[in-house]
Amino acid sequence: MGGYRHSAVISYPAAALFDLVANVERYPDFLPFWAAARIVGRDGDVLTVDQVVRVAVLEWRLTSTATLDRPRRLRIASTEAPFRTLEIVWTFVEEGPAACRVTLDASYSFRKVPQALTDRFMDKAIRRYARAFERRAHQMLG
């Protein structure tokens, strides 16, 4: 199983950053590889999200579950192809009145593809994903 961790202090309140990450239907507006994202179900603080991810000529449709614990934690998980497992956990910890430590932990494994082939791509993709959220925070909140 591969993994990645990114942590940064961002000069916005935790609740605002949480809301930005939880707004999954806006992902195609700013996230690399996201062609579509739509909430298809809601049960309290648990969302079911259909997504389309495109990398070059490859396209995957998958459903994920997002569990919201506003403003502290958001967990996204899927076991649909191309993933055997995918888990992304965002945590938000206040670092003063207008700053927050945001941590992104991602773990993943793929079906039918050797882990060694996917690790390099996923490392780059998740780095781009984290940077895109930071840019979005500055655009939307600052």
N, C-alpha and C positions, 0 to 999 in steps of 0.2 A: 504494500500500500504506500502511495506517495503522500507527501504532505507539504504544506507551506504555512508560514506564519508571518504576518505583517502587523506592526504596531506603531502607532504615531500619536502624538498629542496634536489635536486640531483645535483651533481657537473658536469653537462654537459649543453651545450647550449639548449635553448628551441627548435630550429629548429631540432636538432639531436634527441631529445626526441620525438618530434611530429612525425618525420619520422618513428621512431621505433614503435610507437603506430599505426600509419596509415598503416603499412605494414601487413595488416590483413591476407594475404595468408601465412605468416610465423607463425601465432599463434599456429598451431599444433606442431611446433618445440619446444615450451617452455611453453605453457599455460596448466595448468591442465584442464582436461575435454574436450579440443578441439581436436576432431578427424579429422576434415577437415574444411577448409575455402577457398572459391574461389570467386573472384570478377566476377560477371556475367553481370554487366552493369556499365556504367560510363556516367554521364551526367554532364559535368563540374566538379564541386567539390563535387558531390554526387555519392557515390558508392552503388551499390546493391550487397550484399554479401550473398551467400548461405553457411550455416555452419552446421556442425554435432557436437553435444555436447553429450558426453557419461559420465554417472555417474553410476558406477558399471555395472549392466546389462541393465540399461535404456538408450535409445538413442533417441535424438530429432533432427530432421532436421528443420531448420528454416531459413528464409530470413530476413536480417536486412538491414537498410539503414544507411550509414555512411556519415555524412556531414562534410567536411573538411574546416577548416579556418586556413590554415598554416600561421605561427607556433603557433597560439594562442589557438585554440579550435578544438576539434573533438567530434561530437555527434553521438552516435550509438543508433538506435531505432528499436524496433520490436513489433508487436502485434500478432505474430504467436504463436500457441501452442508450448510449454506448457504455454506461457505467455499470460496474458491479456494485460499487458503493460510491456515493458522493455525500460529503457532509461539509457544510460551510457554517461556521459559528462566528458571529459578530458579537463582541462585547463592548460596552460603553461605560466608562468609569469617569465620573466628574473629577477634574483636576483644578478646581477653583470655580469661581462664579461663571466664567465664560470660556472654559476650556474642557476638553474631554480626551481621555486616552481611548482610542479606538483600536481594537485588536481584531484581526481577521485570521481565523484558523481554518485551514482547508485540508481535508483528507479525501483521497479518492483511489479507486482502482477500476480498471477497465475490463470489459469482457473481451475475449478473443484477441487482445493486443498485449504483447509483453510489456511489463511495467517499465523496463529500461527505455523502451521507445517513446513512452508517453511522459516520463518525468521531465525531460527538458522542455517539451512543449508546454506542459501544464505549469511549470515554474514560471515561464515567460507570460503565459496567458493570465495567471492569477496575479502576477505583478502588475500587468496592464489593468486588470480589473480593479485592484486596490487604488492605483493612481487615478483611474477614471472616477472613482467615488470621491477622492480628495478634490479633484478638479471640479466635480459637480457641486460639492459642498461650497467651494469658494464662489462658484457662479450663482448658486441659488440662495446662499445665506449671507454672502459678503458683498 
